[in-house]
Amino acid sequence: MTGQCMAPDDLDMKKLWDSTCELPVCKRETTSGGPNPKTRVEVPLLTCNCLWRRFQKEAEEWVAPGGVLIADPQARNRKINAAYAQLWLADNRFQWAGLAAFASKQVGCGLIHATTLDQRIEAEKKAYRALKDSQSKDLYERVVVNKLRSDPELWNQWDQAKQQNPVP
């Protein structure tokens, strides 16, 4: 849910942790019915919606500074890790934030691993294409079928790329 889904409130920009105001500023209604008149005072308080919108905007600013999403998934993941960690460090009662920082870091490790695998797969494909393109069609088929080593350098590059790539 984004902050745009909820209607803005006058209290959205109220200073946090300061949800009181001077009594003369508060809206008052006095009822005169009965022997004891009663005065009702309406005190503005920060509501859950106000707080949610504020924290939602803050979270959006973490991953999309100035409204522009951080394009690099690894950099965005590092920002998310930092946000969780800072929340936990600011108040360690938020144990879930400490756990979330750890879980988010594991996601980042997965992103790094996936990027590395993708690069290694691409390197193997490139080395294989270079080997294939260096041979004539007939010679290429003989080389593959008979394992003839016509260009040892290209074969070495392909073998190295295959060894670096754990995914066949």
C-alpha positions in Angstrom: 0.0 0.0 0.0 1.4 3.4 -0.9 0.9 6.7 0.7 -1.2 7.8 -2.3 -4.0 5.4 -1.4 -5.0 7.3 1.7 -6.3 10.8 1.9 -3.8 13.2 3.5 -4.6 14.4 7.0 -3.8 17.7 8.7 -1.7 15.8 11.2 0.5 14.1 8.6 3.2 16.6 9.1 2.8 16.9 12.8 6.1 16.4 14.8 6.4 12.8 15.9 6.1 12.0 19.6 4.5 15.4 20.2 0.8 14.6 19.8 -0.5 17.1 22.2 -1.4 20.8 21.9 -2.2 23.6 24.2 -5.7 23.3 25.7 -6.8 26.8 24.5 -6.2 25.6 20.9 -8.3 22.5 21.3 -11.9 22.4 20.0 -14.4 22.6 22.9 -18.0 21.8 23.3 -19.9 22.4 26.5 -23.3 20.9 27.1 -25.6 22.7 29.5 -28.2 20.0 29.9 -28.7 18.7 33.4 -27.4 19.9 36.7 -23.7 19.5 35.8 -22.6 21.1 32.5 -20.0 19.0 30.7 -17.2 20.2 28.5 -15.9 17.9 25.8 -12.4 18.7 24.5 -11.2 17.4 21.1 -7.4 16.9 21.2 -5.7 16.1 17.9 -3.7 12.9 18.0 -1.6 11.2 15.4 -3.6 8.3 14.1 -2.4 5.0 12.8 -3.1 6.2 9.2 -1.0 9.3 9.8 1.9 7.3 11.1 1.5 4.7 8.3 1.6 7.3 5.6 4.7 8.9 7.2 6.6 5.7 7.5 5.5 4.6 4.1 6.9 7.8 2.6 10.1 7.3 4.5 10.4 3.7 3.3 9.8 4.8 -0.3 12.5 7.4 0.0 15.0 4.7 1.1 14.5 2.6 -2.1 13.5 5.5 -4.4 15.3 8.7 -3.5 13.6 11.6 -5.1 11.0 9.3 -6.5 13.4 7.3 -8.7 13.7 3.6 -7.9 17.3 2.5 -7.3 17.8 0.5 -10.5 20.6 -1.8 -9.3 18.9 -4.6 -7.3 22.1 -5.2 -5.2 22.4 -1.5 -4.3 18.6 -1.4 -3.5 19.1 -4.5 -1.3 21.9 -2.9 0.6 19.7 0.2 1.3 16.9 -2.1 2.6 19.4 -4.0 4.8 20.7 -0.7 6.2 17.1 0.4 7.0 16.3 -2.8 8.9 19.6 -2.7 10.7 19.2 1.0 11.7 15.7 0.4 13.0 17.0 -2.5 15.2 20.0 -0.6 16.3 17.9 2.4 17.2 15.7 0.2 19.4 16.6 -3.4 19.9 13.0 -4.2 21.1 12.3 -4.4 17.3 13.8 -7.8 17.1 11.9 -8.5 13.9 13.9 -5.8 12.2 17.2 -7.4 13.2 16.0 -10.7 11.8 14.7 -8.9 8.7 18.2 -7.4 8.2 19.7 -10.8 8.3 17.1 -12.3 5.9 17.5 -9.4 3.5 21.3 -9.8 3.6 20.8 -13.5 2.6 18.7 -12.3 -0.3 21.5 -10.0 -1.3 23.9 -12.9 -1.3 21.5 -14.8 -3.6 21.5 -11.8 -5.9 25.3 -11.8 -6.0 25.4 -15.5 -6.7 22.8 -15.2 -9.4 24.7 -12.4 -11.1 27.9 -14.5 -10.9 26.3 -17.5 -12.4 24.7 -15.4 -15.2 28.2 -14.0 -16.0 29.8 -17.4 -16.0 27.1 -18.9 -18.2 27.4 -16.0 -20.7 31.3 -16.5 -20.7 30.9 -20.2 -21.5 28.4 -19.4 -24.4 30.7 -16.7 -25.7 33.8 -19.0 -25.7 31.7 -21.8 -27.3 30.5 -19.4 -30.1 34.1 -18.2 -30.7 35.2 -21.8 -31.0 32.3 -22.7 -33.3 32.8 -19.6 -35.5 36.5 -20.2 -35.9 35.9 -23.5 -37.7 34.4 -24.3 -41.0 31.1 -26.3 -40.8 32.7 -29.6 -41.9 35.8 -29.1 -39.8 33.8 -28.0 -36.8 31.7 -31.3 -36.9 34.9 -33.3 -37.2 36.5 -31.5 -34.3 33.5 -32.1 -32.0 32.9 -35.7 -33.1 36.6 -36.7 -33.2 37.8 -34.3 -30.5 40.5 -33.0 -32.8 42.2 -29.9 -31.3 42.6 -27.6 -34.2 43.0 -24.4 -32.2 44.2 -25.1 -28.7 43.8 -21.6 -27.4 40.0 -21.5 -28.2 39.6 -25.0 -26.7 41.4 -23.8 -23.6 39.1 -20.8 -23.3 36.0 -22.9 -23.7 37.3 -25.5 -21.2 38.1 -22.8 -18.6 34.6 -21.2 -19.1 33.0 -24.6 -18.6 34.9 -25.3 -15.4 33.9 -21.9 -14.0 30.2 -22.5 -14.7 28.7 -25.1 -12.3 25.5 -25.1 -14.4 25.8 -27.3 -17.5 
